[in-house]
Amino acid sequence: MPQRWLVVAATVETATLVLLLANLATVHVPSVASALGPVHGFCYLVVIALAWQLPAPTRVRALSLVPAVGGLLVVRAAPAR
C-alpha cells in the first residue's frame, strides 16, 4: 500500500516542480508559486516518509532524498510487492 501512495506523491512532486519552473520561465505569476510551492514541499516530505517505510535496502530508500526525482527513482528501484 505505501508503494501506491509513493507513486502518487512522487508524480505530484515532479509535476509541481515542472509547473513551478514553467511559471518562473514564462509569466512568473506569484500566486502560482505561492500555491504550488507548499504542495511541492509537502509531497517531497511525503515521498521521503513513504520511501523509508518500504521493505527495501537502505540505498534504495536513500534515493528519496534526491530532490525532484528521488521518489521516481525509489519507485523504479524498489522491489515490486
C-alpha positions as CSV (number, residue, x, y, z in Angstrom):
1,M,0.0,0.0,0.0
2,P,2.7,2.6,0.8
3,Q,4.2,2.0,-2.7
4,R,1.0,3.0,-4.4
5,W,0.9,6.3,-2.4
6,L,4.6,6.7,-3.1
7,V,3.9,6.7,-6.9
8,V,1.2,9.3,-6.5
9,A,3.3,11.6,-4.2
10,A,6.4,11.2,-6.5
11,T,4.3,12.1,-9.6
12,V,2.8,15.1,-7.9
13,E,6.2,16.3,-6.6
14,T,7.7,16.1,-10.1
15,A,4.7,17.7,-11.8
16,T,4.5,20.6,-9.4
17,L,8.3,21.3,-9.9
18,V,7.8,21.3,-13.6
19,L,4.9,23.7,-13.3
20,L,6.9,25.9,-10.9
21,L,9.8,26.1,-13.3
22,A,7.5,26.7,-16.3
23,N,5.8,29.6,-14.4
24,L,9.2,31.0,-13.5
25,A,10.5,30.8,-17.1
26,T,7.4,32.3,-18.6
27,V,4.9,34.6,-16.9
28,H,6.1,34.4,-13.3
29,V,2.7,34.8,-11.6
30,P,3.5,35.0,-7.8
31,S,0.2,33.4,-6.8
32,V,1.0,30.3,-8.8
33,A,4.3,30.0,-7.0
34,S,2.7,30.5,-3.6
35,A,0.1,27.8,-4.4
36,L,2.4,25.2,-5.9
37,G,5.4,25.7,-3.7
38,P,3.9,24.3,-0.5
39,V,2.3,21.4,-2.4
40,H,5.7,20.6,-3.9
41,G,7.4,20.8,-0.5
42,F,4.8,18.6,1.2
43,C,5.0,16.0,-1.5
44,Y,8.7,15.9,-1.1
45,L,8.4,15.2,2.6
46,V,5.7,12.6,2.0
47,V,7.9,10.8,-0.6
48,I,10.7,10.6,2.0
49,A,8.4,9.3,4.7
50,L,6.8,6.7,2.5
51,A,10.1,5.5,1.0
52,W,11.5,4.8,4.4
53,Q,8.6,2.6,5.2
54,L,9.3,0.3,2.2
55,P,11.0,-3.1,2.8
56,A,13.8,-2.1,0.5
57,P,17.6,-1.8,1.0
58,T,18.8,1.5,2.6
59,R,20.5,2.6,-0.5
60,V,17.1,2.4,-2.4
61,R,15.3,4.3,0.4
62,A,18.1,6.9,0.5
63,L,17.3,7.8,-3.2
64,S,14.2,9.5,-1.8
65,L,16.4,12.3,-0.6
66,V,17.2,13.4,-4.1
67,P,15.1,16.5,-4.8
68,A,12.6,16.5,-7.7
69,V,13.1,12.9,-8.9
70,G,14.0,10.9,-5.8
71,G,10.6,9.4,-5.4
72,L,10.5,8.2,-9.0
73,L,14.0,6.7,-8.6
74,V,12.7,4.8,-5.5
75,V,9.6,3.5,-7.3
76,R,11.8,2.3,-10.1
77,A,14.5,0.7,-7.9
78,A,12.2,-0.8,-5.1
79,P,11.1,-4.4,-5.5
80,A,7.5,-4.8,-6.5
81,R,5.1,-6.1,-4.0
